[in-house]
Amino acid sequence: MRLSRPPLIRFFSTPRVAVIGSGPAAFYTSLDILKYDIPVQIDMFEKRPCPFGLVRFGVAPDHPEVKSCQERFHDASKDPRFQFFGNVEIGRDIKLKELYDNYDSIVYAYGSSRENRLGIAGEDHPAVINSRDFVGWYNGDPRNQDLNPPLDKAGEVTIIGNGNVAMDIVRILLAPAKHWENTDITPYALDMLQKSIVRKVTVSARRGFLESKFSNKEFRECLELDKCGVAFTGWGAETFEPLLAGMKLGRVEKRRLQLVQKYCQPAAEGKSWRLDYLQTPLGIKVDPKQPSLLKETIFRKNRISPSGEIVPTEDLSSVSNQLLILCIGYKGEALAEFDELNIPFDTNRGAIPNREGRIEGMERSYCVGWIANASRGSINSTVADSSMVASHVVADLGKVQDSAKKGREAITKLLAQRNVKAINWDDWIKIEQYERSQGRKLTDFNSMLSVCNDGS
């Protein structure tokens, strides 16, 4: 459905819009702009040959309903006003200044790629893995296909952080391997899960239970692993009391506690997992007998003040683990030419400063998604933000009296001059069809490009 053009706005030419990134924020913003009955060209730039960002590489294999938005994104390709440029990295293949020279508006929607760090001794050990790499490994991100986490040697795993990604990883580690057989998990990940000896997973967080970042839905999915013989352990009255002191519970929190009370079991001999709260990691010790693995993680215990603040104590504890997975979030990074072009960037937050998606101090420059919101937000919030940014883009384009920008015509010539093979939407369809025929994802970029070149 197309929306009527904004009132009192007349378009005397066809303005050009460049969108950097191809995840949910990029596609929803593009689709919302296309809904308006206006002359416009939207060109989307993605450094990988394949689109969809975290929908392809970040969603758990057993959550196909979340990935279903890809079908919606295909709608953009049906509009002649839209074009996809995959395998084109801004800053490498096309300079950011060249985008500004050839487009009336720029939308930054390239997400957050740098993982946060703990800043403690031992963090660089190979048995300490960040969640981006681990999730990319089982989801087929070509950058992570050689990760090979030692699940066949690690009986105990600790996860730092307790958001939805942590819950996904609990399921990956403890669900029976057959649970993943009919999903799009990578063959090499499935093979490792079949060899896995992981029996105990500890999820550790700095704050309390009520501040948990996971949703009740994701929490319940992990608790329901009890049907597969995986016990949720470690909770009793002595656990609840310090976490709930002086707390007022809302509906969501009450439901979360009900889930704990329903599923918690005594210590189990088989597979199990637990939640540890009010713990800050201080150090990581390596196993002297097996230097490729860890021995334990050292934590400082915290307490909650009457005002709800986290207060460190003098008490220390340790958790035995051979593998540590960090789920402590991500930060965005500035593109190479930001300083040169005076584009603002908040390095502390890892985000582009903006007001409702309009970049501060810049004309017709916008940001949306994690690069705008400091790596926060769900698919649902992204939908709302994208709609808002799209409305700003359209309103501001109405002030362009006569665009002389060349857009995709100029970019196509530059790519040809530089011998850059841009992946268009027809190429992506070839990749997608090949993957479906093989029943698996392609997990290296060269294979994707080969499929496009030979038409397989």
Number of C-alpha atoms within 10 A of each C-alpha: 7 11 12 10 17 14 8 7 15 14 17 13 16 21 25 24 30 24 25 25 26 28 21 28 32 28 26 27 27 26 23 20 25 23 16 18 13 23 14 20 21 26 21 25 27 25 21 21 23 24 26 21 20 17 20 20 18 23 19 24 23 18 12 13 9 13 18 11 16 16 9 12 20 14 12 22 15 11 13 10 16 19 19 25 26 23 21 22 19 20 14 10 18 17 14 20 15 15 24 18 14 20 25 24 21 22 26 23 26 27 29 22 16 13 17 14 14 15 11 11 12 17 18 12 17 16 22 20 19 21 24 22 21 22 22 22 25 26 26 24 25 16 13 18 19 10 15 14 19 19 19 14 16 20 18 23 26 24 27 24 24 26 19 19 21 24 25 22 20 25 21 23 20 24 21 17 17 11 13 19 14 10 16 20 20 22 16 15 22 20 11 17 22 14 14 20 18 21 17 24 24 22 21 25 24 23 23 21 20 18 13 19 14 16 14 17 12 16 21 15 14 22 21 16 21 17 9 12 15 23 26 24 18 18 18 13 7 9 13 13 10 13 18 14 12 13 10 9 13 10 7 12 16 12 13 21 15 11 15 17 12 10 16 17 16 11 14 15 10 10 21 24 25 19 16 21 23 22 24 20 21 17 17 23 20 19 14 10 9 11 13 15 22 26 19 21 21 17 20 18 18 21 19 18 11 10 7 13 11 16 12 15 12 7 9 14 13 17 17 17 25 26 29 27 21 24 27 20 20 22 21 26 19 17 14 13 14 13 11 9 11 10 17 17 22 13 12 9 17 22 24 27 22 19 11 16 24 21 22 16 12 12 12 21 22 26 30 31 30 25 26 30 23 21 19 15 14 11 15 9 12 21 19 13 22 27 19 16 24 24 16 17 23 23 17 16 23 20 12 18 13 12 16 15 19 16 23 22 10 15 19 13 11 15 15 11 9 10 10 15 17 23 24 18 20 12 21 20 14 18 24 18 14 19 15 11 9 10 12 16 20 19 18 15 15 12 12 23 20 12 19 21 13 8 11 10
